[in-house]
Amino acid sequence: MKNITMKNITMKHKIQKRVNIVDLIRIETEKSGRKPAVTGTCGTCITYNELSASVKELSYRLLKAGFSSHDRVALFCEDSIEYIITALAILDTQAVIVPVSPSLSSREMENLCSRIKVKYILSEKKITRYHVLPGNYLNKLNLYKTDDNVKYSKNYDRVPFPAFIRFSSGTTGRSKGVLLTHDAIIERTAAANARLDISSSDVIGWFLSMSFHFVVSILLFLRKGAHIVLSHDNFPTGIINSFKKNNPTFLYASPFHYKLLANYDIVSDKLLSGVRMAVVTAVSLNMKTEQEFFNKFHIHLSQAYGIIEVGLPFINDNYDEQFICSVGKIVPGFEVKIRDPDQNGRGIIMIRGKGMFYGYISPWKIHTGWFNTQDIGFIKDLHLFICGRQKNLINFAGMKIFPEEVEEAILEFDNIEEVKVFPEKHDIYGQLPVAEIVLSQKKEINTLKLKKHCLNKLDSYKIPKEFRIVESIEKTTSNKIKRT
């Protein structure tokens, strides 16, 4: 193997024609060296200088281990400072990250890696199927090589500067590998910041899984020299202690997290007094969560429309009541159109713009032109409203029902924590809407009153024909409702 030194690595970056996102972060945060970069869940904090040094050191070790351009590397790790360092180091070697949710079992992870021909695995968990390579990789991580003879298709080898292979959450079927290049990441982070306006003075309260939320969020925060505070462990005590010390200015979370913050009595209404923007992503925002959060903290929630293939093309900053549950106006640099609209203007949401994905790897398909989101929505006063997924539509006697719309109405009823609306086959009507409900407290629910509540919110044909009380609702690894 060729002798690799720090000098070789530096020279390699100087002569490459395209910009690596890690090099861009180094350049853009050059004046932020002594500022905090990331604070972990245990309170440990590293500066931008320390982050850069750790990334360089790990990158050097990975290159010595054999990492090279286009190699697919699975990252199987809990969210932490180490996760960020490792992800940046993989990118720095010009290898390609395949983020794997730590909620998967080792066997599920092995099957995924085999299907997409991962060459290396960096994992906190032990994997018996592969042999551990010797070396110290941030102490927690073991490095595995899956196969010395891994070969990729000529199509993949021709991709200009690939960076990530991301997977859809699998809400309606088998997940697909979405291929992103360094160029796309740079473009989509810049586009998102036209609406988010992240700066080096921001302190980011982070709640989500980095396996599903990293490219447009974490990498953008790092580009701008912001201080990322990891906040999802030991909820809510850990958050209270961390936020008292770090005083966040920007929150990035799901409606679930905002609902918990609003409803925990031990979370003071002064805890978020420095927050200038609270972004909602992962699942749709409902009015009940918005009202509960605003009533306690006097902060409106900004719903964002995140798509793996596209980025963040919509981020709402209009808090008028009629627009608060929209995803807002389109971000500069993107275009949107509604395909095949019905009489109410609802149709398939099509998007194109900066930072689009290169294509799918399973099976191989290069993307060009407009992207079909497979979401149904409509535009009102330039604001996009999302009705639901095309595949989730319930066909009741020829009439279309969006389960997401029905779920939002049911969630506004007292004592309901979660709900899932889905179709059941019927010989006469085709499909009947049925609801599974998780109660927030162990009390009985008056079904008649719930139906009357739904009648005030929905057309009668949309009301579920049966309400079933369940202990839990099955979710995907990204915490979305799992639908068949």
Backbone torsions as a table, in degrees:
resi	resn	phi	psi	omega
1	MET	NA	141.2	-179.2
2	LYS	-60.2	136.7	179.0
3	ASN	-67.3	122.0	-175.9
4	ILE	-109.8	129.8	177.7
5	THR	-129.4	168.3	176.5
6	MET	-58.3	-35.1	-180.0
7	LYS	-64.1	-41.4	177.8
8	ASN	-60.8	-43.3	-177.5
9	ILE	-63.9	-46.5	179.8
10	THR	-60.7	-44.2	-179.9
11	MET	-64.4	-38.0	180.0
12	LYS	-60.6	-43.2	180.0
13	HIS	-67.4	-32.7	-178.5
14	LYS	-69.6	-34.7	-173.8
15	ILE	-92.0	-11.2	-179.0
16	GLN	-67.6	144.0	-173.6
17	LYS	-79.4	-33.4	-177.7
18	ARG	-100.0	158.7	-176.5
19	VAL	-90.1	127.4	173.8
20	ASN	-83.3	134.6	-178.4
21	ILE	-57.3	-31.4	179.9
22	VAL	-69.1	-41.6	175.7
23	ASP	-62.3	-38.4	179.7
24	LEU	-64.9	-41.0	177.0
25	ILE	-61.4	-41.6	178.5
26	ARG	-60.8	-44.5	-178.3
27	ILE	-66.0	-46.3	-174.4
28	GLU	-73.0	-21.0	-179.6
29	THR	-108.4	18.4	-177.6
30	GLU	-56.9	-35.1	-179.0
31	LYS	-89.6	1.4	-178.5
32	SER	-105.0	15.7	-170.9
33	GLY	-51.0	-41.3	-176.1
34	ARG	-91.1	-4.0	-179.9
35	LYS	-76.7	151.8	174.7
36	PRO	-62.9	135.4	176.5
37	ALA	-101.4	-53.3	-178.1
38	VAL	-140.8	134.0	170.7
39	THR	-111.3	125.7	-177.3
40	GLY	-80.9	174.0	-177.2
41	THR	-67.1	-21.7	178.2
42	CYS	-92.0	2.0	177.3
43	GLY	98.9	-8.6	177.9
44	THR	-66.8	138.4	-177.8
45	CYS	-128.9	139.8	173.9
46	ILE	-122.8	148.2	178.8
47	THR	-87.1	173.4	177.7
48	TYR	-66.7	-34.6	174.9
49	ASN	-62.3	-44.8	-179.3
50	GLU	-68.0	-37.9	177.1
51	LEU	-62.5	-47.2	-179.5
52	SER	-60.9	-43.4	-179.4
53	ALA	-64.9	-41.3	-179.9
54	SER	-65.8	-39.2	178.7
55	VAL	-64.9	-44.7	179.2
56	LYS	-60.7	-43.2	-178.1
57	GLU	-65.4	-45.7	180.0
58	LEU	-68.2	-38.3	176.8
59	SER	-58.3	-42.5	178.5
60	TYR	-60.6	-43.9	-179.6
61	ARG	-66.1	-39.0	-179.5
62	LEU	-69.0	-37.5	176.3
63	LEU	-64.5	-39.7	176.7
64	LYS	-63.6	-32.3	179.7
65	ALA	-74.8	-14.5	175.9
66	GLY	122.3	1.1	-179.0
67	PHE	-61.4	140.5	177.2
68	SER	-150.2	174.9	-176.6
69	SER	-54.5	136.8	177.0
70	HIS	77.0	-9.4	176.8
71	ASP	-60.0	133.8	177.7
72	ARG	-90.5	125.7	-174.4
73	VAL	-125.1	116.3	177.1
74	ALA	-79.6	131.6	176.4
75	LEU	-111.0	110.4	-172.4
76	PHE	-117.9	86.2	-165.5
77	CYS	-153.0	144.2	174.1
78	GLU	-68.3	153.5	177.7
79	ASP	-63.2	130.9	-174.7
80	SER	-174.3	176.1	171.5
81	ILE	-60.3	-39.6	-179.1
82	GLU	-62.3	-35.2	178.2
83	TYR	-60.3	-47.1	-178.4
84	ILE	-63.8	-44.6	178.8
85	ILE	-60.0	-45.9	-177.0
86	THR	-65.8	-43.2	179.6
87	ALA	-61.0	-44.5	179.4
88	LEU	-65.9	-37.4	179.9
89	ALA	-66.2	-40.3	177.0
90	ILE	-60.4	-47.8	178.5
91	LEU	-61.9	-36.0	-178.8
92	ASP	-64.5	-28.6	177.8
93	THR	-80.4	-4.6	-174.7
94	GLN	74.7	10.9	171.3
95	ALA	-78.3	175.0	-173.7
96	VAL	-115.9	126.9	-179.6
97	ILE	-80.5	135.1	167.7
98	VAL	-117.8	95.0	-178.3
99	PRO	-68.8	132.7	179.5
100	VAL	-121.6	127.7	-178.2
101	SER	-62.3	131.6	178.5
102	PRO	-67.3	-10.0	177.8
103	SER	-75.8	-14.1	176.9
104	LEU	-72.9	149.0	173.3
105	SER	-73.8	163.9	178.4
106	SER	-59.4	-37.8	-179.6
107	ARG	-67.4	-42.8	177.6
108	GLU	-61.9	-40.9	179.7
109	MET	-64.7	-42.2	179.3
110	GLU	-62.3	-42.1	179.5
111	ASN	-64.2	-41.5	178.7
112	LEU	-62.6	-47.0	-178.6
113	CYS	-63.9	-35.0	178.5
114	SER	-68.7	-40.8	-177.5
115	ARG	-65.0	-37.0	-176.1
116	ILE	-103.5	11.9	173.9
117	LYS	59.0	51.2	173.7
118	VAL	-68.9	136.6	-178.7
119	LYS	-92.2	-37.3	179.6
120	TYR	-129.0	153.0	174.7
121	ILE	-130.5	127.9	170.0
122	LEU	-107.8	115.0	-169.6
123	SER	-139.1	141.8	171.5
124	GLU	-78.5	-27.7	-179.7
125	LYS	-88.4	151.0	176.5
126	LYS	-77.3	137.8	-180.0
127	ILE	-121.4	110.1	-172.9
128	THR	-72.7	-21.4	-174.5
129	ARG	-71.1	-26.1	-175.1
130	TYR	-120.8	160.3	-179.0
131	HIS	-91.1	135.0	179.9
132	VAL	-75.0	131.0	174.5
133	LEU	-81.8	140.6	-179.5
134	PRO	-68.1	150.8	177.6
135	GLY	137.9	157.7	-180.0
136	ASN	-101.7	109.2	-177.4
137	TYR	-116.8	81.4	-179.8
138	LEU	58.8	30.6	173.7
139	ASN	64.8	-56.6	-175.0
140	LYS	-70.5	-30.5	-166.3
141	LEU	-93.6	137.5	170.3
142	ASN	-102.6	141.8	178.4
143	LEU	-107.2	126.9	179.1
144	TYR	-120.4	145.2	170.6
145	LYS	-111.6	125.2	-172.3
146	THR	-81.7	-37.6	-174.2
147	ASP	-163.4	127.8	178.2
148	ASP	-69.3	-17.5	-173.9
149	ASN	-111.3	24.4	178.1
150	VAL	-63.1	127.6	178.1
151	LYS	-127.6	139.9	179.2
152	TYR	-105.6	165.5	179.4
153	SER	-70.6	158.0	177.5
154	LYS	-61.8	-32.3	178.1
155	ASN	-60.0	-45.4	-178.8
156	TYR	-67.5	-41.6	-178.7
157	ASP	-63.1	-21.1	-179.2
158	ARG	-89.4	-5.3	-178.2
159	VAL	-64.9	128.5	-179.0
160	PRO	-76.1	106.1	172.1
161	PHE	59.1	61.4	177.8
162	PRO	-68.7	151.9	-176.6
163	ALA	-129.7	-45.0	-175.2
164	PHE	-132.9	144.7	162.4
165	ILE	-119.3	105.8	-177.1
166	ARG	-101.4	152.1	-179.0
167	PHE	-116.1	138.9	175.1
168	SER	-64.6	161.0	-172.7
169	SER	-74.2	-13.7	176.8
170	GLY	76.1	37.2	-179.3
171	THR	-71.5	-27.4	-174.5
172	THR	-128.2	9.7	-179.8
173	GLY	165.6	-165.5	-177.6
174	ARG	-67.2	133.8	-177.9
175	SER	-71.2	154.1	-178.2
176	LYS	-117.3	148.1	177.5
177	GLY	-82.5	118.3	-180.0
178	VAL	-101.5	120.5	-174.3
179	LEU	-96.1	124.1	178.2
180	LEU	-117.7	141.4	175.6
181	THR	-99.1	167.0	175.6
182	HIS	-60.2	-40.1	179.2
183	ASP	-59.1	-43.7	-179.0
184	ALA	-64.1	-40.5	179.5
185	ILE	-63.3	-43.4	179.6
186	ILE	-63.0	-42.9	-179.6
187	GLU	-66.8	-43.9	-174.8
188	ARG	-75.3	-30.8	175.0
189	THR	-68.0	-39.9	177.9
190	ALA	-65.0	-41.1	-179.8
191	ALA	-63.8	-45.0	-179.1
192	ALA	-62.1	-34.4	-176.5
193	ASN	-72.7	-13.4	173.8
194	ALA	-62.6	-25.5	179.1
195	ARG	-105.0	-33.4	-176.8
196	LEU	-82.0	-33.7	177.0
197	ASP	57.7	46.8	177.9
198	ILE	-71.7	139.5	178.3
199	SER	-138.7	176.0	-178.5
200	SER	-68.5	-12.8	178.1
201	SER	-87.4	-6.2	-177.9
202	ASP	-80.8	143.3	171.2
203	VAL	-115.7	118.0	-171.3
204	ILE	-95.8	119.3	171.0
205	GLY	-85.5	110.2	-171.6
206	TRP	-106.3	128.4	-176.2
207	PHE	-121.0	-16.9	-164.9
208	LEU	-93.8	173.7	178.1
209	SER	-82.1	127.2	179.2
210	MET	-69.1	-18.2	177.1
211	SER	-65.3	-24.6	-178.4
212	PHE	-116.9	-16.0	-176.9
213	HIS	-135.8	98.4	-177.6
214	PHE	-146.1	-45.7	-168.4
215	VAL	-65.9	-55.0	-175.5
216	VAL	-85.4	-15.1	-175.6
217	SER	-104.2	-73.4	-176.4
218	ILE	-57.1	-45.8	-178.6
219	LEU	-67.0	-33.7	174.4
220	LEU	-66.0	-46.2	-179.7
221	PHE	-59.0	-40.5	178.8
222	LEU	-68.5	-40.3	178.7
223	ARG	-57.2	-36.0	-175.0
224	LYS	-93.0	3.7	176.7
225	GLY	70.7	26.2	178.7
226	ALA	-77.4	165.0	178.5
227	HIS	-100.7	114.0	-178.5
228	ILE	-93.1	124.0	179.7
229	VAL	-112.1	112.1	-179.7
230	LEU	-77.4	124.4	-163.3
231	SER	-130.2	12.1	-168.5
232	HIS	-97.6	-1.8	177.8
233	ASP	-90.4	150.7	173.6
234	ASN	54.3	51.6	-177.1
235	PHE	-76.5	135.6	-1.2
236	PRO	-97.5	-3.2	-174.4
237	THR	-58.1	-43.5	-179.4
238	GLY	-62.9	-38.7	179.6
239	ILE	-67.1	-43.7	-179.8
240	ILE	-57.8	-49.2	-178.7
241	ASN	-64.7	-42.4	-177.9
242	SER	-67.9	-44.1	-176.9
243	PHE	-72.2	-30.3	174.6
244	LYS	-62.7	-36.9	-178.1
245	LYS	-80.9	-37.1	-170.7
246	ASN	-105.2	-15.6	174.5
247	ASN	50.2	77.4	-177.1
248	PRO	-65.1	149.9	175.8
249	THR	-112.2	-12.1	-173.8
250	PHE	-148.3	132.2	179.6
251	LEU	-117.0	142.6	179.7
252	TYR	-134.3	104.2	-170.9
253	ALA	-155.3	177.8	176.8
254	SER	-98.2	165.6	175.8
255	PRO	-55.5	-32.9	178.7
256	PHE	-57.0	-46.1	-178.7
257	HIS	-67.8	-41.0	179.3
258	TYR	-65.8	-35.8	178.5
259	LYS	-65.5	-41.3	178.3
260	LEU	-64.2	-44.5	178.8
261	LEU	-59.5	-38.8	-177.9
262	ALA	-71.6	-30.1	-171.2
263	ASN	-102.6	-10.8	175.8
264	TYR	-80.0	119.5	-178.9
265	ASP	-65.3	-29.3	-176.9
266	ILE	-76.7	-10.1	175.4
267	VAL	-86.4	113.3	-176.6
268	SER	-67.0	146.3	176.9
269	ASP	-71.7	-5.4	176.9
270	LYS	-97.2	-6.1	-173.7
271	LEU	-60.7	-34.0	-174.8
272	LEU	-107.1	27.8	-173.9
273	SER	-62.9	-22.7	-179.2
274	GLY	-93.2	0.2	-174.9
275	VAL	-75.4	125.4	178.1
276	ARG	-96.2	-22.2	-178.7
277	MET	-155.5	135.5	178.6
278	ALA	-125.1	108.2	-173.8
279	VAL	-93.1	135.3	177.3
280	VAL	-105.3	129.6	176.6
281	THR	-147.4	-178.2	179.2
282	ALA	85.4	-57.2	175.5
283	VAL	-135.4	166.1	-173.7
284	SER	-69.2	146.3	176.4
285	LEU	-81.3	137.9	172.4
286	ASN	-111.6	156.1	-173.8
287	MET	-61.7	-33.7	-178.4
288	LYS	-62.0	-45.0	179.2
289	THR	-65.5	-42.5	177.6
290	GLU	-58.1	-46.0	-177.4
291	GLN	-67.7	-42.0	179.0
292	GLU	-62.7	-42.8	-178.2
293	PHE	-68.8	-43.9	-179.3
294	PHE	-66.5	-39.7	-179.7
295	ASN	-61.2	-32.2	-178.3
296	LYS	-88.0	-45.6	-171.0
297	PHE	-107.5	-9.1	-177.4
298	HIS	58.6	38.5	177.2
299	ILE	-128.3	126.2	175.0
300	HIS	-79.7	152.5	178.1
301	LEU	-95.9	138.2	-179.8
302	SER	-106.3	107.4	-178.7
303	GLN	-77.9	132.5	177.9
304	ALA	-114.4	149.0	179.9
305	TYR	-107.7	95.6	-177.7
306	GLY	-97.1	130.8	-179.9
307	ILE	-132.1	127.6	-177.5
308	ILE	-54.8	-42.8	-175.9
309	GLU	-72.7	-21.8	-170.9
310	VAL	-115.4	-45.3	-174.8
311	GLY	120.0	-132.0	177.6
312	LEU	-121.1	77.9	-176.2
313	PRO	-77.1	-15.6	178.6
314	PHE	-134.2	131.3	175.5
315	ILE	-141.7	117.1	-173.6
316	ASN	-80.3	132.4	172.8
317	ASP	-132.4	22.8	176.8
318	ASN	-110.3	114.3	-172.5
319	TYR	-102.7	15.7	170.7
320	ASP	-62.3	145.1	-172.9
321	GLU	-55.4	-38.0	-176.6
322	GLN	-73.2	-15.0	-177.2
323	PHE	-114.3	-5.9	-170.7
324	ILE	-61.9	-29.8	179.5
325	CYS	-98.9	11.5	170.2
326	SER	-84.5	173.0	174.2
327	VAL	-98.9	10.2	172.5
328	GLY	86.5	-167.0	177.8
329	LYS	-85.4	157.2	-176.9
330	ILE	-67.4	142.5	179.0
331	VAL	-71.2	139.3	177.3
332	PRO	-52.8	137.7	-178.4
333	GLY	102.1	-7.9	178.6
334	PHE	-119.2	160.2	173.2
335	GLU	-129.1	150.3	178.6
336	VAL	-136.4	147.9	171.2
337	LYS	-147.4	154.6	177.9
338	ILE	-104.1	117.1	-177.6
339	ARG	-92.5	138.9	177.2
340	ASP	53.0	53.7	-178.7
341	PRO	-68.5	148.5	175.0
342	ASP	-87.3	-168.8	-176.7
343	GLN	-65.7	-18.7	177.8
344	ASN	-96.5	4.8	179.2
345	GLY	83.6	7.3	-178.8
346	ARG	-90.1	127.8	-179.9
347	GLY	-156.5	-168.2	-176.9
348	ILE	-79.1	131.0	-178.5
349	ILE	-81.6	121.4	178.9
350	MET	-115.3	135.3	-175.8
351	ILE	-136.3	145.5	167.6
352	ARG	-146.5	159.2	180.0
353	GLY	158.9	-156.8	-174.3
354	LYS	-73.5	142.2	173.0
355	GLY	75.6	23.2	179.3
356	MET	-66.2	155.0	-179.4
357	PHE	-68.1	156.8	-178.8
358	TYR	-75.6	-40.0	-179.0
359	GLY	166.5	-174.0	176.5
360	TYR	-102.0	148.9	178.7
361	ILE	-104.4	-10.4	-172.8
362	SER	-141.7	86.0	-1.7
363	PRO	-80.4	168.2	-175.2
364	TRP	-67.7	128.2	177.6
365	LYS	-157.5	116.7	178.4
366	ILE	-79.3	137.4	-179.4
367	HIS	-92.3	137.5	171.2
368	THR	-141.7	150.1	173.7
369	GLY	75.5	-144.7	-176.5
370	TRP	-75.7	144.7	177.2
371	PHE	-104.1	127.6	176.6
372	ASN	-84.6	109.6	-176.7
373	THR	-73.5	-18.6	-173.4
374	GLN	64.4	14.9	172.0
375	ASP	-99.3	147.0	176.4
376	ILE	-100.9	133.5	-179.7
377	GLY	-160.0	-178.7	176.6
378	PHE	-147.1	160.9	-179.3
379	ILE	-113.9	130.0	177.4
380	LYS	-130.6	120.3	-179.0
381	ASP	51.8	44.6	178.2
382	LEU	71.1	1.1	179.1
383	HIS	-98.0	135.2	-179.5
384	LEU	-91.6	129.0	174.1
385	PHE	-114.0	131.8	-178.8
386	ILE	-102.3	125.6	-178.7
387	CYS	-89.8	-37.3	-179.4
388	GLY	160.9	-178.4	179.7
389	ARG	-82.2	140.5	179.3
390	GLN	-58.4	-39.7	-177.1
391	LYS	-72.2	-19.4	-175.4
392	ASN	-88.8	-6.6	-176.4
393	LEU	-56.0	136.8	176.0
394	ILE	-101.9	128.5	-178.0
395	ASN	-102.5	100.1	-178.8
396	PHE	-106.4	104.9	179.3
397	ALA	52.7	38.6	178.8
398	GLY	86.4	-4.3	178.5
399	MET	-100.8	139.3	-175.1
400	LYS	-91.6	135.1	178.6
401	ILE	-124.6	126.2	174.2
402	PHE	-89.6	114.6	-179.0
403	PRO	-58.7	-33.2	-179.1
404	GLU	-62.8	-37.6	178.7
405	GLU	-65.3	-42.7	179.9
406	VAL	-67.7	-40.2	179.2
407	GLU	-61.2	-41.3	179.9
408	GLU	-61.9	-41.2	179.3
409	ALA	-65.2	-42.9	-178.9
410	ILE	-65.8	-37.2	-178.6
411	LEU	-63.4	-21.1	179.5
412	GLU	-77.0	-11.0	178.0
413	PHE	-79.1	145.9	-176.7
414	ASP	-62.0	146.2	170.9
415	ASN	71.6	19.1	177.5
416	ILE	-111.0	122.5	-177.7
417	GLU	-90.4	-47.3	-178.8
418	GLU	-144.3	157.1	178.0
419	VAL	-150.9	147.2	174.3
420	LYS	-134.0	125.3	177.1
421	VAL	-108.2	132.4	-175.3
422	PHE	-149.0	163.7	-178.3
423	PRO	-90.9	147.4	167.9
424	GLU	-124.0	139.5	-176.3
425	LYS	-64.8	144.3	177.8
426	HIS	-141.6	136.8	-174.5
427	ASP	-63.8	-33.2	-175.7
428	ILE	-96.6	-48.2	-173.1
429	TYR	-91.1	-6.2	-178.0
430	GLY	88.7	-67.9	177.5
431	GLN	-142.0	143.5	175.1
432	LEU	-113.6	136.2	175.1
433	PRO	-76.2	131.2	178.9
434	VAL	-128.4	145.0	-178.4
435	ALA	-120.0	134.6	167.5
436	GLU	-103.2	134.9	-173.9
437	ILE	-128.2	134.3	170.9
438	VAL	-106.3	124.1	-179.2
439	LEU	-84.2	145.4	179.4
440	SER	-76.2	-24.2	174.9
441	GLN	-133.8	156.4	-177.4
442	LYS	-81.1	72.0	177.9
443	LYS	-127.5	159.5	174.6
444	GLU	-74.8	157.0	179.9
445	ILE	-121.2	139.3	179.5
446	ASN	-85.1	102.4	-175.5
447	THR	-63.0	-36.3	179.5
448	LEU	-62.9	-44.5	178.0
449	LYS	-65.5	-36.5	177.9
450	LEU	-64.1	-41.6	178.9
451	LYS	-65.1	-39.9	177.5
452	LYS	-64.2	-38.9	175.8
453	HIS	-59.8	-45.3	-179.7
454	CYS	-64.8	-34.7	178.9
455	LEU	-63.7	-29.1	177.6
456	ASN	-77.1	-14.2	-175.7
457	LYS	-111.3	-26.2	-169.0
458	LEU	-134.5	160.4	168.6
459	ASP	-65.7	148.2	-172.6
460	SER	-58.7	-35.3	-177.2
461	TYR	-68.7	-17.0	-178.9
462	LYS	-85.1	-13.7	-175.5
463	ILE	-72.5	128.9	-179.6
464	PRO	-54.4	140.0	179.8
465	LYS	-81.2	-10.6	177.0
466	GLU	-151.8	139.0	175.1
467	PHE	-115.7	121.1	-178.6
468	ARG	-114.2	127.2	176.7
469	ILE	-83.0	125.0	-179.6
470	VAL	-128.1	161.7	179.6
471	GLU	-75.7	-35.3	-177.7
472	SER	-157.2	163.5	177.8
473	ILE	-117.6	130.0	-175.9
474	GLU	-64.4	135.4	-178.2
475	LYS	-121.1	161.6	171.6
476	THR	-81.6	175.8	179.0
477	THR	-65.3	-19.4	177.1
478	SER	-98.0	16.4	173.3
479	ASN	70.3	26.2	172.8
480	LYS	-98.0	154.3	176.3
481	ILE	-59.2	130.4	179.9
482	LYS	-86.0	122.9	-177.7
483	ARG	-118.7	146.2	-178.9
484	THR	-89.8	NA	NA
